[in-house]
Amino acid sequence: MEHVLRPIARMRSDFSGKFGIPRQAGIVPELEGLVVFEPEYRIPEALRGIEGFSHLWLIWQFSENLREDWSPTVRPPRLGGNRRMGVFATRSPFRPNALGLSCVELLGVEERPGLGLTLRVGGADLMDGTPIFDIKPYVPYADCKLGATGGFAADAGESLKVAYAPGVAEKLPVGKLEALTAVLSRDPRPRYQQDPRRLYAMDFAGFTLRFTVEGEKLTVREAEPPDGEGEEKKE
């Protein structure tokens, strides 16, 4: 029998586009997001006991990567896009059912006007508006496997030193600079792009950022605020 999955919630995050989103959940713990339940699932009883868990599993959809067909092999950016691996040996978004799995930290259960109870989470790797199909508690004794190996993705990769051109950091929203710096330090570029003259653009917290990378240093050159907003609207 065919079963239709319906979103129970959607993610609210600072990423309005795919570029720059951390490659895995948890590698940028400074990032905060909000899980907002769909109206029919805004039932307090459904969250009873969830505060006892420090972390949660989110099962969600790569909604920006939906395709009619699929390929049994993909080119992981981690390998420079030059080698093919089996799709089930990767976390590629191009999958038969386009489902993602993320472990996030539960920072709080909060009542929001017009939204009911929401989940404030840390370390999420989801774009704003991402549909979430299920939420399950992270159980340490079962989910943490000592001695587990990570294949070709055994570590999070090298980090970059992040700098801001004069006056750029001051334009950014209060409270977002630490998370942005952590995101950029993880090097959002595809592994095969190493041109120091290239100017990259990334949307974060309503701003469009432009940066370059030379060696181990990433420099944010520009930060454009949302249309119609001035310097005074930083709160």
Secondary structure by P-SEA (a helix, b strand, c coil): cbbbbbbcbbbbccccccccccccccccccbbbbbbbcccccccccccccccccbbbbbbbcccccccccccbbbbcccccccccccccccccccccbbbbbbbbbcccccccccccccccccccccccccccbbbbbbccccccccccccccccccbbbbbbbccccccccccccaaaaaaaaaacccccccccccbbbbbbcccbbbbbcccccccccccccccccccccccc
